[in-house]
Amino acid sequence: MKKEINVADQPWLGFSRIIQITVDGIRYRLFRASVTVAVIAVAVAFLMNILSESLIKRSVAQNTRDRIHRMRLIHNWSARLTSPGNPESLLDEFARSEVGSDMYREVAGMSGFDEAGMKEFHDHAVMAVSYLDFFNSLDYAKRRNLIHTATGIGIFTRLKDEAAMTQFTEGMKNILSVRFVSTYPELDAFLANWEGEQLKLKAVLDARVQAVAKIDTALAGRTIAEALSEAEGEFGETIRNAGFVFEAGTTAGIIAGQARSELDVMRIQESMDSYACKQAIARRENTLPADVNVVLMWQNVDSLRFAKEYLACMVAENEKAVAYQQKMKELDAAEPKEETGAVADKAEGTATEEKDKGTRLDVEGLTAARLVTLAQARDEEASLIRAERLTVGAGEGFMGLGERLAWLLFVSLLVCGIGIANAMLMTVTERFTEIATLKCLGALDGFIMIMFVMESCFLGFVGGVIGSILGALIGLSRMLAAFGLNFAGAIPATDIIVAIVASVIMGMLLAAFAAVLPSFKAARLAPMEAMRIE
């Protein structure tokens, strides 16, 4: 009689029990787990370092552009109020302005175009600038082959000629490395309307010429900086009456402050004509007065203590110059009736006084704090120029990171994935004997898979947290060292936190996916076969 054997289903452990077994396994193999975590942490740190530097550079680039634009408002407005520009510059400025912006409203006010006319003019300006940018990007050989020697808006006049257009189209066929910015029918349509748009452009330019003439009359012999220092008052109203969009509440105050700073800078730099002022800096720098220049002067007056000393020197020089000039007036007013010897003595005394006559300096309203503020502003401008140079290309390409940083990010992601995959592959394959023992004890293939994937997630999470924080700190310290503390406010804290979270999640996922294939292969092995693998 045959004996009946009932094979019951193998029990499936609960999720909490699987977690407990996984944690116990990590604890028993703590050293090996620490090595795996270290490998994951290094890989994630490399990725996070590149990512954090990229995000900070993108933010610093935008912050730098905004601050430089704000800092150079005085120069931009000085140029606009003293020169109407040329057709190309006006087209470029108008095309890059948005509908409703100050420039857009200024052109509308000066030209008198209605809303439809302004939209049409703006669309054609955008198209014209795109064409001009294309031709300006070509090297000399390609440019001459396409449009001969035409420049600026003269290119459009040339292309209206049938023979010139034929030369252009045939030339484009032969230059395979260059792609035109639009279709030829679109270019033909643009050229057909160019004559009318050119008349509009001339009307706007003529209006700007008249506006600049009004400003020139209002200057009344003053420099533009002196006039703009009163931009919050009468001169600001003159600018608005001339047709320029010059906001009284915002732009005028900024421009006036910058103009006053420019004037103060020029007054302070005149102190370099004073030998005594140069001596004060030379003593501090332990150098010769002849080696003292404006740059050295500004580097020293950013200290409040020395700024007070330097301002006192300027005041003393000015008082000495005033006293000398007063004495000269008194001598000139005196009747020349002295004897010859007395005249000779007087001449000798005058020659002696010539050495100590001082230098007339305008120190009215200047304080030591003002000198320090202006010196710090110059330092800030220098740091902005340096940051602008270091962030060339940032804000473009993938995620606004620039082409170079985008490729670095891709390579770092690849290195991170390969490093984590290698670590998890070694972690699983060296434990085939352990897997065979578990199967002999009744562990299911699914249990082994879940246990190893869960262990990989734990290790990936810990390594991801350590690596992402370490990478973010390294990237942050490197960027602060490169750009300085002036850009601490430009650090995108939210973006970096999101990047840290994303790096941790990526580390977990890469570790989990890297463990799936070897653990699946090991789980499918027969117990005796797995035990034979060394």
GIFEN-V561514 format. One record per residue. N is the residue number from 1. PHI is phi in whole degrees, -180 to 180 (999 if undefined). PSI is psi in whole degrees, 0 to 359 (999 if undefined). NEAR is the number of other ideal C-beta (glycine too) atoms within 10 Angstrom. Layout:
# GIFEN-V561514
n: <N & N>
phi: <PHI & PHI>
psi: <PSI & PSI>
near: <NEAR & NEAR>
This chain:
# GIFEN-V561514
n: <1 & 2 & 3 & 4 & 5 & 6 & 7 & 8 & 9 & 10 & 11 & 12 & 13 & 14 & 15 & 16 & 17 & 18 & 19 & 20 & 21 & 22 & 23 & 24 & 25 & 26 & 27 & 28 & 29 & 30 & 31 & 32 & 33 & 34 & 35 & 36 & 37 & 38 & 39 & 40 & 41 & 42 & 43 & 44 & 45 & 46 & 47 & 48 & 49 & 50 & 51 & 52 & 53 & 54 & 55 & 56 & 57 & 58 & 59 & 60 & 61 & 62 & 63 & 64 & 65 & 66 & 67 & 68 & 69 & 70 & 71 & 72 & 73 & 74 & 75 & 76 & 77 & 78 & 79 & 80 & 81 & 82 & 83 & 84 & 85 & 86 & 87 & 88 & 89 & 90 & 91 & 92 & 93 & 94 & 95 & 96 & 97 & 98 & 99 & 100 & 101 & 102 & 103 & 104 & 105 & 106 & 107 & 108 & 109 & 110 & 111 & 112 & 113 & 114 & 115 & 116 & 117 & 118 & 119 & 120 & 121 & 122 & 123 & 124 & 125 & 126 & 127 & 128 & 129 & 130 & 131 & 132 & 133 & 134 & 135 & 136 & 137 & 138 & 139 & 140 & 141 & 142 & 143 & 144 & 145 & 146 & 147 & 148 & 149 & 150 & 151 & 152 & 153 & 154 & 155 & 156 & 157 & 158 & 159 & 160 & 161 & 162 & 163 & 164 & 165 & 166 & 167 & 168 & 169 & 170 & 171 & 172 & 173 & 174 & 175 & 176 & 177 & 178 & 179 & 180 & 181 & 182 & 183 & 184 & 185 & 186 & 187 & 188 & 189 & 190 & 191 & 192 & 193 & 194 & 195 & 196 & 197 & 198 & 199 & 200 & 201 & 202 & 203 & 204 & 205 & 206 & 207 & 208 & 209 & 210 & 211 & 212 & 213 & 214 & 215 & 216 & 217 & 218 & 219 & 220 & 221 & 222 & 223 & 224 & 225 & 226 & 227 & 228 & 229 & 230 & 231 & 232 & 233 & 234 & 235 & 236 & 237 & 238 & 239 & 240 & 241 & 242 & 243 & 244 & 245 & 246 & 247 & 248 & 249 & 250 & 251 & 252 & 253 & 254 & 255 & 256 & 257 & 258 & 259 & 260 & 261 & 262 & 263 & 264 & 265 & 266 & 267 & 268 & 269 & 270 & 271 & 272 & 273 & 274 & 275 & 276 & 277 & 278 & 279 & 280 & 281 & 282 & 283 & 284 & 285 & 286 & 287 & 288 & 289 & 290 & 291 & 292 & 293 & 294 & 295 & 296 & 297 & 298 & 299 & 300 & 301 & 302 & 303 & 304 & 305 & 306 & 307 & 308 & 309 & 310 & 311 & 312 & 313 & 314 & 315 & 316 & 317 & 318 & 319 & 320 & 321 & 322 & 323 & 324 & 325 & 326 & 327 & 328 & 329 & 330 & 331 & 332 & 333 & 334 & 335 & 336 & 337 & 338 & 339 & 340 & 341 & 342 & 343 & 344 & 345 & 346 & 347 & 348 & 349 & 350 & 351 & 352 & 353 & 354 & 355 & 356 & 357 & 358 & 359 & 360 & 361 & 362 & 363 & 364 & 365 & 366 & 367 & 368 & 369 & 370 & 371 & 372 & 373 & 374 & 375 & 376 & 377 & 378 & 379 & 380 & 381 & 382 & 383 & 384 & 385 & 386 & 387 & 388 & 389 & 390 & 391 & 392 & 393 & 394 & 395 & 396 & 397 & 398 & 399 & 400 & 401 & 402 & 403 & 404 & 405 & 406 & 407 & 408 & 409 & 410 & 411 & 412 & 413 & 414 & 415 & 416 & 417 & 418 & 419 & 420 & 421 & 422 & 423 & 424 & 425 & 426 & 427 & 428 & 429 & 430 & 431 & 432 & 433 & 434 & 435 & 436 & 437 & 438 & 439 & 440 & 441 & 442 & 443 & 444 & 445 & 446 & 447 & 448 & 449 & 450 & 451 & 452 & 453 & 454 & 455 & 456 & 457 & 458 & 459 & 460 & 461 & 462 & 463 & 464 & 465 & 466 & 467 & 468 & 469 & 470 & 471 & 472 & 473 & 474 & 475 & 476 & 477 & 478 & 479 & 480 & 481 & 482 & 483 & 484 & 485 & 486 & 487 & 488 & 489 & 490 & 491 & 492 & 493 & 494 & 495 & 496 & 497 & 498 & 499 & 500 & 501 & 502 & 503 & 504 & 505 & 506 & 507 & 508 & 509 & 510 & 511 & 512 & 513 & 514 & 515 & 516 & 517 & 518 & 519 & 520 & 521 & 522 & 523 & 524 & 525 & 526 & 527 & 528 & 529 & 530 & 531 & 532 & 533 & 534>
phi: <999 & -75 & -89 & -83 & -112 & -100 & -98 & -80 & -64 & -68 & -69 & -106 & -68 & -70 & -64 & -65 & -68 & -63 & -62 & -64 & -64 & -63 & -65 & -62 & -64 & -65 & -67 & -71 & -111 & -62 & -65 & -64 & -66 & -65 & -64 & -63 & -62 & -63 & -63 & -64 & -62 & -64 & -64 & -68 & -62 & -62 & -63 & -68 & -62 & -64 & -66 & -66 & -62 & -65 & -66 & -67 & -63 & -63 & -68 & -65 & -62 & -67 & -62 & -65 & -61 & -65 & -70 & -67 & -61 & -68 & -68 & -96 & -58 & -61 & -72 & -63 & -71 & -61 & -69 & -66 & -84 & -114 & -144 & -74 & 85 & -119 & -57 & -67 & -67 & -66 & -60 & -63 & -65 & -72 & -66 & -87 & -90 & -91 & -62 & 93 & -74 & -59 & -64 & -63 & -69 & -65 & -64 & -63 & -70 & -74 & -87 & 79 & -71 & -79 & -62 & -66 & -64 & -66 & -63 & -64 & -63 & -66 & -61 & -69 & -65 & -61 & -65 & -62 & -66 & -63 & -67 & -64 & -62 & -62 & -68 & -70 & -81 & -81 & -77 & -61 & -64 & -66 & -62 & -67 & -67 & -94 & -129 & 59 & -107 & -67 & -136 & 57 & -70 & -64 & -62 & -68 & -63 & -67 & -70 & -71 & -78 & -63 & -65 & -66 & -66 & -64 & -60 & -66 & -65 & -67 & -64 & -65 & -67 & -86 & -105 & -74 & -83 & -119 & -118 & -70 & -80 & -150 & -81 & -66 & -60 & -66 & -65 & -63 & -65 & -65 & -66 & -65 & -97 & -64 & -61 & -67 & -68 & -67 & -66 & -63 & -62 & -65 & -63 & -66 & -65 & -64 & -64 & -70 & -61 & -66 & -64 & -65 & -64 & -64 & -65 & -62 & -66 & -71 & -64 & 52 & 88 & -81 & -76 & -65 & -67 & -64 & -69 & -70 & -65 & -108 & -65 & -81 & -118 & -64 & -67 & -62 & -65 & -62 & -62 & -66 & -66 & -73 & 117 & -81 & -85 & -132 & -64 & -70 & -83 & -119 & -60 & -60 & -64 & -64 & -64 & -62 & -63 & -67 & -65 & -64 & -64 & -60 & -66 & -65 & -60 & -64 & -65 & -69 & -68 & -67 & -67 & -69 & -80 & -96 & -67 & -65 & -66 & -64 & -62 & -62 & -72 & -62 & -64 & -71 & -93 & 56 & -139 & -87 & -57 & -67 & -90 & -80 & -135 & -63 & -61 & -65 & -62 & -68 & -66 & -92 & -80 & -77 & -95 & -61 & -63 & -73 & -61 & -64 & -64 & -69 & -65 & -62 & -65 & -63 & -63 & -63 & -64 & -67 & -63 & -64 & -67 & -64 & -63 & -65 & -65 & -65 & -65 & -64 & -64 & -65 & -67 & -67 & -77 & -68 & -77 & -78 & -117 & -72 & -72 & -61 & -64 & -65 & -64 & -64 & -60 & -64 & -64 & -64 & -65 & -64 & -64 & -66 & -67 & -59 & -71 & -116 & -77 & 79 & -128 & -72 & -126 & -90 & -110 & -65 & 83 & -81 & -130 & -63 & -63 & -66 & -61 & -64 & -61 & -67 & -66 & -66 & -64 & -66 & -63 & -64 & -62 & -64 & -68 & -67 & -64 & -66 & -64 & -62 & -70 & -77 & -110 & -62 & 93 & -69 & 95 & -115 & 72 & -63 & 58 & 70 & -93 & 89 & -63 & -65 & -68 & -64 & -68 & -61 & -64 & -63 & -65 & -65 & -64 & -64 & -63 & -61 & -63 & -66 & -62 & -68 & -61 & -65 & -63 & -71 & -61 & -68 & -63 & -81 & -65 & -78 & -117 & -62 & -63 & -63 & -64 & -62 & -63 & -62 & -69 & -63 & -84 & 104 & -71 & -80 & -60 & -64 & -63 & -64 & -61 & -63 & -64 & -72 & -66 & -66 & -62 & -63 & -64 & -61 & -64 & -65 & -67 & -63 & -64 & -66 & -64 & -62 & -66 & -67 & -66 & -63 & -65 & -65 & -66 & -65 & -62 & -65 & -66 & -65 & -70 & -66 & -67 & -78 & -102 & 92 & -72 & -62 & -107 & -60 & -71 & -90 & -69 & -80 & -59 & -63 & -62 & -69 & -63 & -62 & -65 & -63 & -61 & -64 & -68 & -63 & -62 & -64 & -62 & -64 & -65 & -63 & -65 & -66 & -66 & -68 & -89 & -65 & -63 & -65 & -71 & -65 & -64 & -68 & -67 & -84 & -73 & -72 & -55 & -67 & -66 & -67 & -70 & -77 & -81 & -94>
psi: <127 & 141 & 131 & 128 & 122 & 116 & 108 & 155 & 139 & 139 & 147 & 119 & 149 & 164 & 320 & 324 & 322 & 318 & 318 & 316 & 320 & 315 & 320 & 320 & 320 & 321 & 322 & 332 & 48 & 319 & 314 & 322 & 323 & 321 & 317 & 317 & 319 & 318 & 315 & 318 & 317 & 317 & 314 & 323 & 320 & 315 & 314 & 326 & 312 & 317 & 316 & 318 & 321 & 316 & 318 & 318 & 320 & 316 & 318 & 323 & 315 & 317 & 320 & 315 & 318 & 316 & 323 & 319 & 318 & 320 & 330 & 13 & 319 & 320 & 320 & 316 & 326 & 319 & 318 & 325 & 348 & 348 & 130 & 346 & 188 & 171 & 321 & 316 & 322 & 317 & 313 & 315 & 318 & 320 & 327 & 0 & 151 & 157 & 128 & 354 & 171 & 316 & 319 & 315 & 327 & 315 & 320 & 319 & 320 & 325 & 330 & 14 & 148 & 180 & 317 & 318 & 322 & 318 & 317 & 316 & 319 & 317 & 317 & 326 & 319 & 316 & 318 & 317 & 323 & 320 & 315 & 320 & 322 & 311 & 325 & 338 & 349 & 151 & 173 & 318 & 312 & 318 & 316 & 325 & 332 & 315 & 14 & 238 & 12 & 144 & 158 & 214 & 351 & 340 & 318 & 321 & 320 & 318 & 345 & 342 & 135 & 317 & 320 & 322 & 321 & 318 & 319 & 311 & 319 & 322 & 322 & 328 & 329 & 346 & 90 & 341 & 356 & 135 & 129 & 155 & 349 & 178 & 160 & 322 & 323 & 322 & 319 & 318 & 321 & 315 & 328 & 328 & 358 & 323 & 316 & 320 & 329 & 325 & 320 & 318 & 319 & 322 & 317 & 318 & 321 & 321 & 323 & 325 & 317 & 320 & 318 & 324 & 321 & 319 & 319 & 322 & 321 & 339 & 324 & 47 & 351 & 159 & 161 & 327 & 319 & 320 & 319 & 341 & 344 & 27 & 338 & 354 & 232 & 319 & 326 & 320 & 324 & 319 & 316 & 320 & 334 & 344 & 355 & 145 & 105 & 94 & 125 & 325 & 336 & 291 & 317 & 316 & 318 & 314 & 317 & 316 & 317 & 323 & 318 & 323 & 318 & 316 & 319 & 321 & 315 & 322 & 317 & 321 & 340 & 344 & 345 & 349 & 350 & 125 & 324 & 320 & 321 & 322 & 322 & 318 & 321 & 321 & 321 & 323 & 355 & 52 & 183 & 146 & 328 & 338 & 356 & 133 & 183 & 319 & 315 & 324 & 313 & 329 & 334 & 326 & 4 & 356 & 126 & 322 & 312 & 330 & 321 & 317 & 318 & 320 & 321 & 323 & 319 & 317 & 317 & 319 & 319 & 317 & 321 & 319 & 320 & 316 & 320 & 316 & 322 & 319 & 322 & 322 & 319 & 320 & 322 & 327 & 337 & 147 & 130 & 73 & 11 & 162 & 168 & 317 & 319 & 322 & 319 & 316 & 319 & 318 & 319 & 320 & 321 & 319 & 323 & 319 & 336 & 329 & 332 & 29 & 347 & 180 & 127 & 117 & 142 & 101 & 9 & 127 & 353 & 139 & 165 & 321 & 324 & 320 & 317 & 317 & 316 & 322 & 319 & 325 & 321 & 321 & 319 & 318 & 319 & 319 & 326 & 318 & 320 & 318 & 322 & 321 & 324 & 340 & 25 & 127 & 343 & 145 & 357 & 171 & 202 & 124 & 18 & 23 & 350 & 154 & 315 & 312 & 327 & 319 & 320 & 320 & 319 & 315 & 319 & 323 & 320 & 314 & 319 & 313 & 316 & 318 & 314 & 319 & 318 & 317 & 315 & 325 & 316 & 324 & 321 & 313 & 331 & 358 & 27 & 322 & 319 & 321 & 319 & 319 & 318 & 322 & 324 & 330 & 0 & 11 & 136 & 160 & 319 & 321 & 316 & 318 & 311 & 320 & 315 & 321 & 320 & 319 & 320 & 321 & 318 & 310 & 321 & 323 & 311 & 313 & 324 & 318 & 311 & 313 & 319 & 319 & 317 & 315 & 321 & 319 & 319 & 314 & 319 & 315 & 322 & 319 & 322 & 324 & 326 & 318 & 338 & 169 & 348 & 339 & 14 & 325 & 345 & 357 & 124 & 84 & 317 & 315 & 321 & 321 & 316 & 320 & 322 & 313 & 316 & 322 & 321 & 313 & 319 & 320 & 318 & 313 & 317 & 319 & 318 & 312 & 325 & 335 & 346 & 307 & 308 & 323 & 326 & 318 & 318 & 322 & 334 & 349 & 149 & 150 & 313 & 324 & 320 & 326 & 334 & 346 & 125 & 999>
near: <3 & 4 & 4 & 5 & 5 & 4 & 5 & 5 & 6 & 10 & 9 & 11 & 16 & 9 & 10 & 8 & 11 & 15 & 16 & 12 & 17 & 19 & 13 & 10 & 17 & 18 & 9 & 9 & 17 & 9 & 7 & 14 & 19 & 14 & 14 & 24 & 23 & 14 & 21 & 30 & 23 & 20 & 30 & 32 & 26 & 20 & 29 & 31 & 22 & 22 & 27 & 26 & 22 & 25 & 24 & 26 & 24 & 23 & 23 & 24 & 23 & 16 & 20 & 25 & 16 & 11 & 19 & 14 & 10 & 11 & 15 & 15 & 16 & 23 & 12 & 12 & 22 & 20 & 13 & 20 & 24 & 13 & 12 & 18 & 16 & 12 & 16 & 17 & 14 & 19 & 23 & 17 & 17 & 22 & 20 & 12 & 18 & 9 & 11 & 8 & 13 & 14 & 16 & 16 & 14 & 22 & 27 & 20 & 15 & 20 & 20 & 11 & 18 & 10 & 9 & 8 & 13 & 19 & 12 & 16 & 22 & 19 & 14 & 20 & 23 & 15 & 20 & 24 & 17 & 13 & 20 & 19 & 12 & 16 & 16 & 12 & 11 & 15 & 8 & 7 & 9 & 17 & 18 & 13 & 16 & 24 & 20 & 12 & 8 & 17 & 13 & 15 & 19 & 13 & 21 & 20 & 15 & 18 & 22 & 13 & 11 & 8 & 8 & 17 & 16 & 10 & 17 & 20 & 14 & 11 & 16 & 16 & 7 & 10 & 14 & 7 & 5 & 14 & 8 & 15 & 13 & 13 & 9 & 12 & 8 & 12 & 19 & 12 & 13 & 19 & 15 & 10 & 13 & 19 & 11 & 12 & 20 & 16 & 9 & 18 & 23 & 12 & 16 & 23 & 18 & 13 & 19 & 22 & 12 & 12 & 21 & 19 & 12 & 15 & 20 & 13 & 10 & 17 & 15 & 7 & 6 & 13 & 15 & 19 & 18 & 15 & 22 & 27 & 23 & 16 & 26 & 17 & 12 & 10 & 24 & 22 & 15 & 20 & 25 & 14 & 13 & 21 & 19 & 22 & 17 & 23 & 13 & 14 & 7 & 9 & 18 & 22 & 14 & 17 & 24 & 19 & 16 & 23 & 24 & 19 & 18 & 20 & 16 & 18 & 17 & 12 & 16 & 25 & 13 & 15 & 24 & 16 & 12 & 21 & 15 & 16 & 24 & 22 & 14 & 21 & 24 & 17 & 11 & 16 & 14 & 6 & 13 & 10 & 14 & 9 & 11 & 21 & 13 & 13 & 10 & 17 & 21 & 20 & 16 & 19 & 25 & 17 & 16 & 12 & 9 & 17 & 22 & 16 & 17 & 22 & 21 & 13 & 19 & 23 & 13 & 16 & 22 & 19 & 13 & 18 & 16 & 13 & 14 & 17 & 13 & 10 & 13 & 13 & 10 & 9 & 13 & 8 & 7 & 10 & 5 & 8 & 7 & 12 & 8 & 7 & 8 & 10 & 12 & 11 & 12 & 14 & 10 & 10 & 11 & 13 & 9 & 9 & 14 & 9 & 7 & 10 & 16 & 18 & 18 & 15 & 24 & 14 & 17 & 7 & 9 & 18 & 12 & 18 & 12 & 17 & 25 & 18 & 15 & 20 & 20 & 14 & 16 & 18 & 15 & 14 & 14 & 14 & 17 & 20 & 12 & 14 & 24 & 16 & 9 & 15 & 22 & 11 & 14 & 24 & 18 & 14 & 15 & 13 & 14 & 17 & 24 & 21 & 11 & 13 & 23 & 17 & 13 & 17 & 18 & 12 & 13 & 21 & 17 & 11 & 15 & 25 & 18 & 13 & 19 & 32 & 18 & 13 & 25 & 29 & 15 & 15 & 24 & 25 & 14 & 14 & 21 & 19 & 14 & 16 & 25 & 21 & 14 & 20 & 21 & 12 & 8 & 9 & 19 & 16 & 15 & 10 & 20 & 21 & 17 & 18 & 21 & 25 & 21 & 19 & 27 & 28 & 18 & 20 & 27 & 30 & 18 & 21 & 29 & 33 & 20 & 19 & 30 & 28 & 17 & 17 & 27 & 23 & 14 & 16 & 23 & 17 & 10 & 14 & 22 & 15 & 8 & 16 & 23 & 15 & 8 & 19 & 20 & 11 & 8 & 19 & 19 & 17 & 8 & 9 & 17 & 20 & 11 & 12 & 21 & 21 & 13 & 15 & 25 & 22 & 14 & 21 & 31 & 23 & 16 & 27 & 31 & 21 & 16 & 25 & 26 & 15 & 13 & 20 & 26 & 15 & 14 & 23 & 22 & 12 & 18 & 10 & 15 & 10 & 11 & 22 & 17 & 11 & 13 & 6>
